[in-house]
Each structure stands twice: as structure tokens, then as C-alpha cells.
Amino acid sequence: MDLTNPLVYGGPAFIIFILLELAYSKSHEEHHDLYDWKDLFASGFMGVGSAILAAALKVISAIVIFEFVFELCNPEVNGVNTNLLGYESFGYAWYVWLLCQLADDFTYYWFHRANHEIRILWAAHIVHHSSDNFNLGTAVRNGWFTLLYKPLFYMWMPAIGFEPEMVVFCLGIEALWQFQLHTVLLPKLGIFEKFMNTHTMHQVHHAQNVEYLDKNHGGFLNIFDRMFGTWLPLDDSIDVKYGVIHAPNSNNPIVILTHEFKDIWMDMKKSKKLSHKLMYVFGPPGWSHDGSTMTVKQQQRQFKEYAKSNSKKSFERPN
């Protein structure tokens, strides 16, 4: 089946929606600071670069890797692609499309979560979180290095029998949904909040508030976040601060793309032990051999203990 990647049409639409949101924000006082020009240009530069690299790497990821894995695990037997486990590959029935999109969403969850919990991957992904603005411009602020390893997370899908072009198409649909999540202009969506990953949930994901860190990694759905303990709804009583705790403090795209890799290298030099060096690369962000910095789990544990202690003091305070 000859399929066109949805992002072929999504790219121009992204630009149009960014311009519409920008115009709306500048004409409404309550949203006047939604965009910062230098930040937007930095995001745009990285978005264009990511699109160019994605087009170039598509040949490798979609054709070479996915096709190779599919043909290796689903060789032709009497003219029919048959999986090594003995069943025919899935084909293009309507329900297979639904299963493929669900499998894509499951994979996206673990891919996204890994980007937050493994520091070398976080170094590539932090680009997307480096802005302290949350808008559709931030949606295209994508790291370039994630393109190199993202296909590896999805190899299992063609391996079990999903057609390679179907996998690529579902990846494109996922990207379209992810783009429109980056806005504060839409309210909570009622019953859809029960199972969908929505705009307010993605605001939580982009927040640097301690209680919000490493939450809501889902794509379309929030069911995997709920299943694996990373789901958290937006609390309207909390003043959301977007961005990352250790920000690059620069609008230079090269600095934004590489600053965390530089920090990893500097941290590796703090200890001579190989195990420490490996943890600085493959351990969770914030890990340190001397306790000088903390991981997200350590920060959240400390935050809960502090909140509990203050709550107890408040309760015990005499009138």
C-alpha cells in the first residue's frame, strides 16, 4: 500500500496554527506574554532542522530498518509474508490500523519515558523542554539527536507483523496529536480527560514544578501513564512554571542542542570510578556520586516530606 506520511501536510499546518496562536496572544492582553520572539525563532530554527533531518533519516528508519526487520521476521512463504512464530503478517484490515495505533501509543509512552529517565537520552530530549514558554512554537522545538535512536524503540512492531509503512503512518498521526497539545488556550475536555492525553495534562508534563516532574508521558492516551504510575492531572491551584530546572539560559540553537551533553562530560570528570562515569551517562538525570544533585524521585521524596512536615506543623500550631 502506498501511503503518504501525514507530516507532509502537517508541516504547513503547524506554521499556520503557530501564526494564529501568535496573533491571538498579541491581541489579547491576558495572553500577551505567551510568546517571546527570540525563543520562538530558536524553536523555529530547531524545528526546521529537525524536519530536514527527519526527511533525510526517513530512508534509514522507515525503509532500511523497518523493512529489514519486517522481512527478516516475516519472510515470504508461498507468496505470503509469514511471521517466524507461524502466523501471517497482519496486513491492512481496519482493525489492524487501530491495533497499530495502540501499539504505537504504547511504544511512544516508553520511548518518551526513557527520554526522561536515562540521562544520555534526556540530553537529546531536553531541547524540547528547554523553553520556559508553553505554546505551539514550543511544539516544534525538537532535538535533532532523538531522530537517531527513536526507530530502535519501534522495531518490535514490524518484527511482529505490522507493515513498515503502516508503522510510519501511525508515527505521523502521533506527531500531529502531540503538536496540538502544546497550548494553554483550551480548557479541560470533560470525559475525554478520563482516557486521552490532553492539553492540560501536557502542561503538567512541561512544568518544572517538583510535583509535576516526569509525569504524563503518553501520546494519544493517558492509560499507560495511569497503569505505570506516571499520570497526574493539572491542579488549578498550582502556579505552573514551564521549562527545566537546569536551563541552558540561551537562545542559541547550538547551545540548546548540546548543553546537556557538555554537562554530562563535565560530571563524568568529577569521579575516577568507571561505575560513576557510567551512571552519569546512563543513570537518571540528576544522579550524582556525592549527593550534590538529586534525581527527580529524590526531589519529589524530599518535597513530600517537606510538605508533610509543614502540614503537621500547621495542624499543631495553637490558636
N, C-alpha and C positions, 0 to 999 in steps of 0.2 A: 504494500500500500504506500502511495506517495503522499506524505504528509508535510505540511508547511509548519515550521516552528512558530507558535503563537507570538513569540517575541519579535518576529518580523513586523507585525502590526502593533505590538505593544510598545516598541521603542518610540515611534511618533506620538502615540497616545500619552506616554509618560511625559513628554515635553509639554503637550497641550495642557494636561492636568496640573503640572507644576506651575505653568504660567497662570492658569485660572486661580489656583490657590494663592499664588503670589499676589495677583491683582486683588483678590478678595481681602487678603490680610492687610494690604496697604490702604484699602478703602474702609476698613472697619477698625476703629480705634482700639477695641479690646484685643485685637489680634495683630496690632501694628508691628510688634516685635517678633512675630513668628519666623521671619526670615532675616538673616544677616547676609549682606551682599558678598562679602569675602568668603564666608562659609559656603554660600550657595555656589560660587564659582569653583571653589575647591571640590565640592561634591560633584559638580558637573564634569570637571576635568577627569575625576576618577571614574565617573560613570561612563564617559565616552571611552576612556582607556579600557575599562572592563568590557564594554560592548565589542570593541575591536579585537581584544584578546579572546573573548568568548567565541567570536566568529572564526578566528584562526584555529582555536583549540577544538572546535566542534568536530573537525575532521578526525582528530585523535580520539576524543572522548566518545563521540557518537558512532563513528564509523569503525575506527580501528578497535578500540577497547570493547564496546558493547557488541559489535558484530563478531569479533573474535571469540568472546565469551559465549555468545549465543550459539555460534556454530560449533564450538568445542563441546558444549554441554547438551546441544540439541542437534546432533548430526542427522543428515537425511537417511532415512531407511525406507526403501521402496517409494521414493519421491515425497516422503512426509518427514518433517522435522520431528524427531522423537527424542525426548529427554533421556538422559542416561539412567534415570530412575524407571523408565519404561512407559511413560505416558507421552501423548502428543503435545507439542508446544501449544500454547493457549490460543493463538490466532487472534481474530479481531471482533469477536462477538461483543455485543453491547455490555454484557455483564463483565466481560474481561476488562473493558475500559474502566469500569467502576473499581474493580479489584486492583488494577494497575495504579489508579489514582490513590487508592487507600494505601497500597504498598509504598508508593512514592511519599505519601504523608508520613508514614511510619519511619521511612528512611531519613526523610528530612528532619524529623524530630531528633534522631540520634546523631545525624551529621551536625545539626545546629548545636545540640547539647555538647558534643565533643569539642566544638569550636570554643566553647566557654570553659571547658574543664581540663583541657590539655593546652599547656602554655604555648607551645610552638604553633598550634592551630589558632589559638587566641591572638597570637602576634599577627596572623593574617586577617583574622576576623575583626579585630579591634577597630580597624579602619571604619567599618560600618557604624560603630558605636561612638566614634571619636568626636562627633559634633554635639554641642550642648543645645542644639535646636532639634525639634521633632516636627518634621514636615515632609512633604512628598519629595523635596530636594534631597533630604537625608536618605530616602529610599534608594536612590541611585548611587549613593556613596559606598561603593563596593570595593573590597580588597581585591587586588589582582592575583594574589598568590593562592587564594582559595580555589581558583579555577584549575589549578594543577592537581589537586587531590580529591576534589568533590566527586568525580566519576567513580573513584575507587569505592565509595560508600554504596553506590548504586549497582555495582557489578552483579550482585546476587540476583537482581531482578531478571536480566536476560539469561542468567545461569539457570533459573528455574523454569523459564519458558515464555517470558514476556518478550514480544517483538522489540528489537532495539529502537525502531522509530517511534513506537508507542511510548517507551520509557522517556525518550527525549521530548515528545509532545507533552507528556504529563509533567515533566520538569518545567516546561514553559508555562503551563497553566498555573503551576505552583508559584512561579515567579510573578505572574500577573497579580495573583491574590496578595502576595507579600508586598508588592508595591503599594497597593491602595490602603494597606493597614497603617501607613505612616502619616496619619493626620489626627489632629485634635478637634477637627470641626464637626465630627459626627458623634452623636450621643451613644449610650449603651443600646444594644439592639434586642432587648427583651428576651424572648425564648431562645433566640439564636446564641445567646451567651452561654446556654447550657452545654452546647457541643461544638460551637465554632470558635476559632481563634479570631477575635475581633479587634477593632481599633483600640479600645480601652485596655485590652489585655496586652497589646503590643506597646502601649505607652508604659506599662509596668516593665516590660522586657527592656526598654531603652532607658529606664531610670537608673540612677546611681545611688538612690536611697538604699541603705543597707538591707532593709527588709525585702526589697524588690529585686536584689541581685540574683542573676541566674534563674529567673522564672520565665515561664511561658515561651518555650522553645518551639511550639507547634507551628505547622504550616496552615492548612485549612482548618484543622480540627484542634480542639483542646483536650481530646480524650486521652491522648498519650501523656500529656502533662499531668492530667488527673491520675492516670494509672501509675505513673512513676514518680509522683510526689514533687513536681516542679510547677504546679499550677497555682496562681494567685490572682484574684480579681483586683481591679483598681479600687482603692479606698479613697473616696472623695474628700476625706478629712485630712489626707496627707498631701503636703505641698511637693509635687513631683519635681525633681531636679534631674534633667537629662544629661547624657554623656557618660564618661567614665571617670573613676576616681583619680587615676594617673593619666591625665590627658596630655596629648602632645603639645598643647598650647601653641599651635601654629596652623596657618592656613596654607603652608607649603605642601603640595601633594606628596612630594618625595619624603618629607619628614613624617607626614601622616601614614604613609605606606610602610615605612621602615623603622619607626621609633621603637616599637616593642621588640623587634629583633635586636636592635642595638642594646636595649635594656637587658635582654637575656644574656647577651655576650658579656656585659659588664657584671651581671650577677654570677655568671659561671666563674669569673676570675676571683670571686670572694672566698672560694674554698678550693683546696687542692684535692679533696676526695672525689673520685670519679662518680660515686653514687650521688653526691650532692650536685655535681655538674649535670648529671642525667635528670635529676629531679627539677632542676631549673629549666630544663628543656621540655621534659615530658610530664612533669608534675602539674598540679593545678596552679593557675595564676595566683601570685601572692605567697606561694610557699617559700620559706627561707630556712636555711640550716641553723640559723642563730635566733630565730623568732623575731627578727627585726621587722618583718612584714607578715601579714596574715592572709590566709585563703578566705574565700567567700564564706565557707562553712564556719571558720573560726570567727570571722567578723559577726556573722549572724548569731552564733552562740553567745558571744560577748554582748551583743545588742540585746538579746532576750534576757540575759542575766541582769543587765543594767536596767532594762525596763521593769523586770520583776522586782528588783531591789527598790526602785523608785516608787513603784506601785505600793509595795509593802510599807515604805516609809510614809507615804501619803495616807494610807489607811490607818496607820498607827499614830499619826500626828494628832495631838489633843486639840480640842476646840478652844 
